[in-house]
Amino acid sequence: DMPMAAITGTNGKSTCTELIAALFNGCGMKSIPCGNHGMSLSEVVASGVRHDVLALEISSFQLETIKNFRAKASLWLNFAPDHLDRYPGMPEYFAAKARIFENVTADDVAIVRAGENVSSGQAQRWTFSAYGAEADYTYAGGKFYFHGGEIGSAAGLKLRGKHNMENVLAALMTGRVFGLEFSAMLK
């Protein structure tokens, strides 16, 4: 039973999954990108290798069949029209993705892009935005903020674009769920 950060969204899942695993490994906590990106979750479990936190990319297809699945941190990056070859329409696609929050408890954290109209169940809800929306965690002018207080700069990052700064915000927030410090994560 390894702690998990589960990542869903229409766009940015793989980038965010890689960022989260790299961030944990860089801070001395063993992590691996897995699930829909990287090794399958069953391969990771079967390997017998213990990880401190799994960075689990999870698709709507995988979420369709969950029963007891829950993660300590569940990330909802965004939602846009997609996979309409598989689903009858947008409501069904949305409902499949929203199952990521189905079994969460008050001990868990939902990391949700500001303005996304999704219920995060019982979890504590933390929001993020790089596009000027009101949120707990924001990015503006090359800097990251938590409740308006600066937590660091994007100057050293190789990633570009506001969409990637949202991935960075989501990764930083995930680190906070597991007790990591901003300064260590930004290194």
C-alpha positions as CSV (number, residue, x, y, z in Angstrom):
1,D,0.0,0.0,0.0
2,M,2.0,2.9,-1.3
3,P,0.9,6.6,-1.0
4,M,-0.3,8.0,-4.4
5,A,-0.7,11.3,-6.2
6,A,-3.2,10.6,-8.9
7,I,-3.3,12.9,-11.9
8,T,-6.2,13.3,-14.4
9,G,-7.2,16.0,-16.9
10,T,-7.6,16.3,-20.6
11,N,-4.2,17.9,-21.2
12,G,-0.9,18.0,-19.3
13,K,-1.2,14.7,-17.4
14,S,2.1,13.2,-18.6
15,T,4.1,16.4,-18.1
16,C,2.6,16.8,-14.6
17,T,3.2,13.1,-13.7
18,E,6.9,13.4,-14.8
19,L,7.3,16.6,-12.8
20,I,5.8,15.1,-9.6
21,A,8.0,12.1,-9.8
22,A,11.1,14.2,-10.5
23,L,10.2,16.6,-7.7
24,F,9.9,13.8,-5.1
25,N,13.1,12.1,-6.2
26,G,14.9,15.4,-6.2
27,C,13.8,15.9,-2.6
28,G,15.0,12.4,-1.5
29,M,11.7,10.6,-1.6
30,K,11.5,7.6,-3.9
31,S,8.9,8.1,-6.7
32,I,8.1,6.8,-10.1
33,P,5.8,8.0,-12.9
34,C,3.3,5.2,-13.6
35,G,-0.2,4.3,-14.6
36,N,-1.3,5.6,-18.0
37,H,2.3,7.1,-18.4
38,G,5.4,5.1,-17.6
39,M,5.1,1.7,-16.0
40,S,1.7,0.3,-15.4
41,L,0.6,0.4,-11.8
42,S,0.4,-3.4,-11.7
43,E,4.1,-3.6,-13.0
44,V,5.2,-1.2,-10.2
45,V,3.4,-3.3,-7.5
46,A,4.6,-6.6,-9.0
47,S,8.2,-5.3,-9.0
48,G,8.2,-5.4,-5.2
49,V,10.1,-2.1,-5.2
50,R,8.9,0.3,-2.5
51,H,8.2,3.9,-3.4
52,D,7.4,6.8,-1.0
53,V,4.9,8.3,-3.4
54,L,3.6,7.0,-6.7
55,A,3.0,9.6,-9.4
56,L,0.0,7.9,-11.1
57,E,-1.4,9.2,-14.3
58,I,-5.0,8.0,-14.5
59,S,-7.2,8.2,-17.5
60,S,-11.0,8.4,-17.8
61,F,-10.9,4.9,-19.2
62,Q,-9.1,3.6,-16.1
63,L,-11.4,5.6,-13.7
64,E,-14.5,4.0,-15.3
65,T,-13.9,0.7,-13.4
66,I,-12.6,1.8,-10.0
67,K,-14.2,0.4,-6.9
68,N,-12.1,1.5,-3.8
69,F,-9.5,3.6,-5.5
70,R,-8.4,6.7,-3.7
71,A,-5.3,8.8,-3.6
72,K,-3.8,11.0,-0.8
73,A,-3.6,13.8,-3.5
74,S,-6.0,13.7,-6.5
75,L,-5.2,16.2,-9.2
76,W,-7.8,17.6,-11.7
77,L,-5.7,19.6,-14.2
78,N,-8.4,20.6,-16.7
79,F,-11.3,19.4,-18.7
80,A,-11.9,19.8,-22.5
81,P,-13.8,18.0,-25.2
82,D,-12.0,14.8,-26.0
83,H,-12.5,11.0,-26.4
84,L,-15.9,11.5,-27.9
85,D,-15.3,8.4,-29.9
86,R,-15.6,6.4,-26.7
87,Y,-18.2,8.3,-24.8
88,P,-21.8,9.2,-25.9
89,G,-21.2,12.8,-25.0
90,M,-19.4,15.3,-22.8
91,P,-21.4,14.5,-19.6
92,E,-20.3,10.8,-19.7
93,Y,-16.7,11.7,-20.3
94,F,-16.8,14.3,-17.5
95,A,-18.5,11.8,-15.1
96,A,-15.8,9.2,-15.8
97,K,-13.0,11.6,-15.0
98,A,-14.8,13.0,-11.9
99,R,-14.7,9.5,-10.3
100,I,-11.1,10.3,-9.2
101,F,-12.8,12.0,-6.2
102,E,-15.4,9.3,-5.5
103,N,-13.6,7.7,-2.6
104,V,-11.6,10.5,-1.1
105,T,-11.9,11.4,2.6
106,A,-11.3,14.6,4.6
107,D,-7.7,13.4,5.1
108,D,-7.1,13.7,1.3
109,V,-6.4,16.7,-0.8
110,A,-8.1,17.6,-4.2
111,I,-5.8,19.8,-6.3
112,V,-8.1,21.5,-8.8
113,R,-7.5,24.1,-11.5
114,A,-9.4,27.3,-10.5
115,G,-12.7,27.6,-12.3
116,E,-13.2,23.9,-13.0
117,N,-16.8,23.0,-12.1
118,V,-16.1,19.6,-10.6
119,S,-17.1,18.3,-7.1
120,S,-14.0,17.1,-5.1
121,G,-16.1,15.1,-2.7
122,Q,-15.0,15.0,1.0
123,A,-11.4,16.1,0.2
124,Q,-9.8,19.4,1.2
125,R,-9.9,21.5,-2.1
126,W,-6.8,23.4,-3.1
127,T,-6.9,25.5,-6.3
128,F,-4.3,26.8,-8.7
129,S,-4.1,29.2,-11.7
130,A,-1.6,30.8,-14.0
131,Y,-4.3,32.7,-15.9
132,G,-5.3,35.3,-13.3
133,A,-8.1,33.4,-11.7
134,E,-8.5,33.7,-7.9
135,A,-6.8,30.6,-6.4
136,D,-4.8,29.3,-3.4
137,Y,-1.7,28.9,-5.6
138,T,-1.0,31.2,-8.5
139,Y,1.7,32.0,-11.1
140,A,2.2,35.6,-12.4
141,G,5.2,37.5,-13.7
142,G,7.7,34.7,-13.5
143,K,6.9,33.9,-9.8
144,F,4.8,31.4,-7.9
145,Y,2.5,32.5,-5.0
146,F,0.6,30.8,-2.2
147,H,-2.3,32.9,-0.9
148,G,-0.5,36.0,-2.4
149,G,2.9,35.4,-0.7
150,E,5.8,34.6,-3.1
151,I,7.1,31.1,-2.8
152,G,9.6,31.1,-5.6
153,S,10.7,32.0,-9.1
154,A,10.3,30.2,-12.4
155,A,13.6,31.6,-13.6
156,G,15.6,28.4,-13.4
157,L,12.9,26.2,-15.1
158,K,13.4,24.9,-18.6
159,L,9.6,24.7,-19.1
160,R,7.8,27.6,-20.8
161,G,4.2,28.7,-21.1
162,K,1.5,29.3,-18.7
163,H,0.0,25.8,-19.2
164,N,3.4,24.4,-18.0
165,M,3.5,26.8,-15.0
166,E,0.1,25.3,-14.0
167,N,1.7,21.9,-14.2
168,V,4.5,23.2,-11.9
169,L,2.0,24.7,-9.5
170,A,0.1,21.4,-9.3
171,A,3.4,19.5,-8.7
172,L,4.4,22.0,-5.9
173,M,1.0,21.6,-4.3
174,T,1.4,17.8,-4.5
175,G,4.7,18.1,-2.7
176,R,3.1,20.2,0.0
177,V,0.5,17.4,0.6
178,F,3.4,15.1,1.5
179,G,5.3,17.7,3.6
180,L,7.9,18.9,1.2
181,E,9.2,22.5,1.4
182,F,8.8,25.0,-1.5
183,S,12.5,25.9,-1.5
184,A,13.6,22.3,-1.7
185,M,11.1,21.5,-4.4
186,L,12.0,24.5,-6.6
187,K,15.6,23.3,-6.6
